[in-house]
Amino acid sequence: VSKMTSLKDFTIYEELGSGAYSKVNRVVRKDDQQVYALKRVFLAKLSEKEKENALNEVRILASITSDNVVSYKEAFWEHSQDTLCIVMEYADGGDLYEKIK
């Protein structure tokens, strides 16, 4: 029986970015010390259409394999916070905007 992933499986560090309904943090998975970016989408604040869009983001990320796109690792629902959590590759080189300024 596999264990369901939850926020308790990660140590949350600095915020990498945020939007009206989400936050992205650098995290470390406790069991293997791997570094990831974790996006938390706060579902309680979203309309039904926005919830659909969040799920579509997961589907799209899961379907893309490219060296030019941050890779998707997994997603899970954090029931206690009504939050969709998307675990992605952590790109420590900063964001594209900073590179092209």
N, C-alpha and C positions, 0 to 999 in steps of 0.2 A: 504494500500500500504506500503510495507516494504522499508526502506531506504537502499541504497547500502552502504556497508562498505567502508571506505577509510582511508588513513593514517591520515587524519585530526581527526579521531575518537580516536586517541591514542597520548599519550605523550611518546616520545622516550627518553630512558635513555641510559645507557652504552652499549657499544658493547660487546657481549658475544663471538663472533667468526666471522671469515670471510674466504672467499675463493676467487678464481679468479673471480667469477661472482655473488657472493652473500655476504650478511652481515646478522648477527643475532644480534638483540638488545633486551634488556629487555624493555618492554613497559607497560603502564597502560592505559586501556580503560577508556576514560573520563567519560562515562555515568554511569559506575558501579564500578569504581576504582579497577577492577580486574587486576592482574599482569599476563602477558603472555610473551612468547618469540616470536618475530616476525622476520621471515626470509624474506629478500627481494632478489629476484632473478632478476638480471638486464638483461631483455630479449633482448635488442638491441645488446648486445655483443655476443649472442648465435647463433650457427648454428641451422638449422631446427631440426636436431637430438637432440641437447642439449635442445631445447625447448620442444620436445616430452618427454625427460627424466625428465624435471622439472615438467611437467604435470603428468607423471607417479608417481613421488614422492608424489604428492598431492593425487592421487588415492590410492596409497598404504597406506599412513598415515591415510586416511579417513577410510580405511577398517580394520585397526588393532585396537583391544581393548585388551590391556595387561597392567598389573601393571608394567611390565618391559620396556615399551616403552612410551616415552613422547607422550601424547595424542594430536591429531589434533583437533582444534576448528573450523577453517574456513579458506578459501582462497579467495582472491579477486585480481583483476587486477587494479593497480594504473595507469590509462591512462596517466596522466601528466608526469610520469617518465618511462613509458613502463616497468613496474616492476610487477612481480608476487609476491604477499605478502601471506605468509603462517603463520597463527596464531596458536601457539602451547602452550601447558601447559608449564609453567615456572618451571624448576627444580632448586631450589636454593642451592642444595647440591654440586654444581660443576660438573665437567665432570668425566666420568668413568676412563679416562686416569690418572687423578690426584689421584683417589682412589686406583688404582692398582700399582702405582709407588713404 
